């Protein structure tokens, strides 16, 4: 709002409200508001001027002595004011449309950026598949699974394109199958190694007990120290062959003990940490 406009605005408004019954004061003030409102492209300025014009029209209609030509003038000004309000609505709608277009453009750009980021992550997930195929043990597999979980967390699945959804489903299925196969392989390898160690423990325990049977007739600290590994074996992890060997050694030792020591042996075997 420049100085010239402000001065004229203040002058006409002041004159009208000092002489609200004067047609000339009203007409000049009303016309000033309406014409400037029509020329403006600022909705807020237009709305303020239209409000001033409407209030002036109301005050004049209530305060002035109305003659026949005043009624025609008021109706003319009312139509002029309605035209301003129509212009305001039109400009507001146009601005709203432009805002929505810009907002939609921004959302589309954001969505495109997110989809591009998803593409990068999906490529990394696919590359990780080759690494999982080459892992040698549980530790390496768990490291890969941790990386995979972090990559999945960085995906914005709500922004997936149909193609990205298809790729993700395919990768997820492949990873589930691959990690399951790897875990079975590693578990079998671990079980084989465990059974080998148990077989060695069985032989060592059998040889030691058979050679020094009299020394181990009592389940004392010495017995527990020597045969602790044997009785700490997890029998549920044993293969059939190893289980037969373990049972044979267990029965051999058990058969050489007195009834009281058999009870002590069972207590020891149950309490020892597997």
C-alpha positions in Angstrom: 0.0 0.0 0.0 1.7 3.2 -1.2 1.5 6.6 0.5 -0.8 8.1 -2.1 -3.3 5.3 -1.8 -3.1 5.3 2.0 -3.7 9.1 2.1 -6.7 8.9 -0.3 -8.1 5.9 1.6 -7.9 7.6 4.9 -9.3 10.9 3.6 -12.3 9.5 1.9 -13.1 7.1 4.8 -12.8 9.9 7.3 -15.0 12.2 5.4 -17.7 9.6 4.9 -17.9 8.5 8.6 -18.1 12.2 9.6 -20.9 12.8 7.1 -22.5 9.4 6.6 -25.8 11.0 5.3 -24.1 12.8 2.5 -24.5 11.1 -0.9 -21.3 12.6 -2.3 -19.2 11.4 0.6 -20.7 7.9 0.5 -20.4 7.7 -3.3 -16.7 8.7 -3.4 -15.8 6.4 -0.6 -17.7 3.4 -2.0 -16.4 4.0 -5.5 -12.8 4.3 -4.3 -13.1 0.9 -2.4 -14.8 -0.9 -5.3 -12.5 0.3 -8.1 -9.3 -0.4 -6.1 -10.6 -3.8 -5.2 -11.2 -4.6 -8.9 -7.7 -3.5 -9.9 -6.0 -5.4 -7.1 -4.7 -9.0 -7.5 -4.3 -9.5 -3.8 -7.3 -11.4 -2.3 -6.7 -10.1 1.2 -6.6 -6.4 -0.1 -9.7 -7.0 -2.2 -11.6 -8.6 0.7 -10.8 -5.7 3.0 -11.9 -3.1 0.5 -15.1 -5.0 -0.3 -15.8 -5.2 3.4 -15.3 -1.4 3.7 -17.6 -0.9 0.7 -20.3 -3.2 2.1 -20.2 -1.5 5.5 -20.4 1.9 3.9 -23.4 0.8 1.9 -25.1 -0.5 5.0 -24.4 2.7 7.0 -25.6 5.0 4.2 -28.7 2.9 3.8 -29.5 3.3 7.5 -28.4 6.9 8.1 -29.2 8.9 5.0 -32.5 10.5 3.9 -33.3 8.3 1.0 -34.8 9.7 -2.2 -36.0 7.8 -5.2 -32.7 8.0 -7.0 -30.9 6.8 -3.8 -32.7 3.4 -4.1 -31.5 3.1 -7.7 -28.0 4.1 -6.6 -28.0 1.6 -3.7 -29.1 -1.2 -6.1 -26.4 -0.2 -8.6 -23.8 -0.2 -5.9 -25.0 -3.5 -4.5 -24.6 -5.1 -8.0 -21.1 -3.5 -8.3 -20.2 -5.0 -4.9 -21.5 -8.4 -5.9 -19.3 -8.2 -8.9 -16.2 -7.6 -6.7 -17.1 -10.6 -4.5 -17.5 -12.7 -7.7 -14.0 -11.5 -8.8 -12.6 -12.3 -5.3 -14.1 -15.9 -5.5 -12.7 -16.3 -9.0 -9.3 -15.2 -8.0 -9.4 -17.3 -4.8 -10.4 -20.4 -6.8 -7.6 -19.8 -9.3 -5.1 -19.4 -6.5 -6.4 -22.6 -4.9 -6.1 -24.5 -8.1 -2.5 -23.2 -8.6 -1.7 -24.1 -5.1 -3.1 -27.6 -5.5 -1.2 -28.0 -8.8 2.0 -27.0 -7.2 1.4 -29.2 -4.2 0.6 -32.1 -6.4 3.7 -31.4 -8.4 5.7 -31.4 -5.2 4.1 -34.6 -4.0 4.8 -36.2 -7.4 8.5 -35.1 -7.2 8.8 -36.4 -3.6 7.2 -39.7 -4.6 9.6 -40.0 -7.5 12.5 -39.3 -5.3 11.3 -42.0 -2.8 10.8 -44.5 -5.6 14.3 -43.8 -6.9 15.7 -44.4 -3.4 13.6 -47.6 -3.2 15.2 -48.7 -6.5 18.7 -48.2 -5.0 17.8 -50.2 -1.9 16.3 -53.0 -3.9 19.4 -53.3 -6.0 21.5 -53.5 -2.8 19.2 -56.3 -1.5 19.6 -58.2 -4.8 23.4 -57.8 -4.6 23.3 -59.1 -1.0 21.8 -62.3 -2.3 25.1 -63.2 -3.9 27.0 -62.6 -0.7 24.6 -64.9 1.2 25.1 -67.6 -1.3 28.8 -67.5 -0.5 28.6 -67.4 3.4 30.5 -70.2 5.2 29.0 -70.2 8.7 26.2 -68.9 11.0 28.2 -65.8 11.9 28.5 -64.6 8.3 24.9 -65.5 7.6 23.7 -63.5 10.7 25.7 -60.5 9.6 24.1 -60.6 6.2 20.6 -61.0 7.7 21.3 -57.9 9.9 22.3 -55.9 6.8 19.1 -57.2 5.0 16.9 -56.2 7.9 18.4 -52.7 7.9 17.9 -52.4 4.2 14.3 -53.5 4.4 13.7 -50.9 7.2 14.9 -48.1 4.8 12.4 -49.1 2.2 9.2 -46.9 1.9 6.9 -49.7 0.9 3.8 -47.4 0.8 5.5 -45.7 -2.2 6.2 -48.9 -4.1 5.4 -48.9 -7.8 3.7 -52.1 -9.1 7.1 -53.2 -10.5 8.9 -52.5 -7.2 6.2 -54.5 -5.3 6.8 -57.4 -7.7 10.6 -57.2 -7.3 10.3 -57.0 -3.5 8.0 -60.0 -3.3 10.4 -62.0 -5.5 13.4 -61.0 -3.5 11.7 -61.7 -0.2 10.7 -65.2 -1.4 14.2 -65.9 -2.7 15.8 -64.7 0.6 13.5 -66.8 2.7 14.3 -69.9 0.8 18.0 -69.2 0.6 18.5 -68.3 4.3 16.5 -71.4 5.3 18.7 -73.6 3.1 21.8 -72.1 4.5 20.7 -72.4 8.1 19.8 -76.1 7.5 23.3 -76.7 6.0 25.1 -74.9 8.8 23.0 -76.6 11.4 23.8 -80.0 9.9 27.5 -79.1 9.8 27.3 -78.0 13.4 25.5 -81.2 14.4 28.1 -83.3 12.5 30.9 -81.6 14.3 29.1 -81.9 17.6 28.6 -85.6 17.1 32.3 -86.1 16.3 33.2 -84.4 19.5 30.7 -86.5 21.4 32.1 -89.7 19.9 35.6 -88.7 21.0 34.3 -87.9 24.5 32.6 -91.3 24.6 35.7 -93.1 23.6 37.9 -91.2 26.0 35.4 -91.7 28.9 34.9 -95.4 28.1 38.7 -96.0 28.0 39.3 -94.1 31.1 36.6 -95.8 33.1 37.3 -99.3 31.8 41.0 -98.9 32.7 40.5 -97.4 36.2 37.1 -98.8 37.1 37.9 -99.2 40.8 39.0 -95.5 41.0 35.6 -94.3 39.8 33.2 -96.4 41.9 32.2 -93.3 43.8 30.6 -90.2 42.3 32.9 -87.8 44.0 34.7 -84.6 42.8 37.3 -86.6 40.9 34.6 -88.6 39.0 32.8 -85.4 38.2 35.9 -83.6 36.9 36.9 -86.5 34.7 33.4 -87.4 33.3 31.8 -83.9 33.4 32.0 -83.5 29.6 30.4 -86.9 29.0 27.4 -86.2 31.2 27.0 -82.7 29.8 26.2 -84.0 26.3 22.9 -82.9 24.7 21.4 -86.2 23.7 18.8 -84.5 21.6 21.5 -83.4 19.2 22.9 -86.9 18.7 22.5 -88.9 15.5 21.3 -92.5 15.8 24.8 -93.9 15.6 26.2 -91.5 18.2 23.2 -92.1 20.4 23.9 -95.8 20.4 27.6 -95.2 21.3 26.6 -92.8 24.0 24.0 -95.2 25.5 26.5 -98.0 25.4 29.1 -96.0 27.4 26.5 -94.7 29.7 25.1 -98.2 30.4 28.6 -99.6 30.9 29.5 -97.0 33.6 26.1 -97.3 35.2 26.3 -101.1 35.4 29.6 -100.9 37.4 28.2 -98.7 40.2 26.4 -99.7 43.4 22.8 -98.9 43.7 23.5 -95.9 45.9 26.1 -94.5 43.5 23.7 -95.1 40.6 21.3 -92.7 42.3 24.1 -90.2 42.8 25.1 -90.5 39.2 21.6 -89.8 37.9 21.5 -86.7 40.2 24.8 -85.5 38.9 23.8 -86.1 35.3 20.5 -84.2 35.8 22.1 -81.2 37.5 25.1 -80.7 35.2 24.9 -77.9 32.7 24.4 -79.3 29.2 
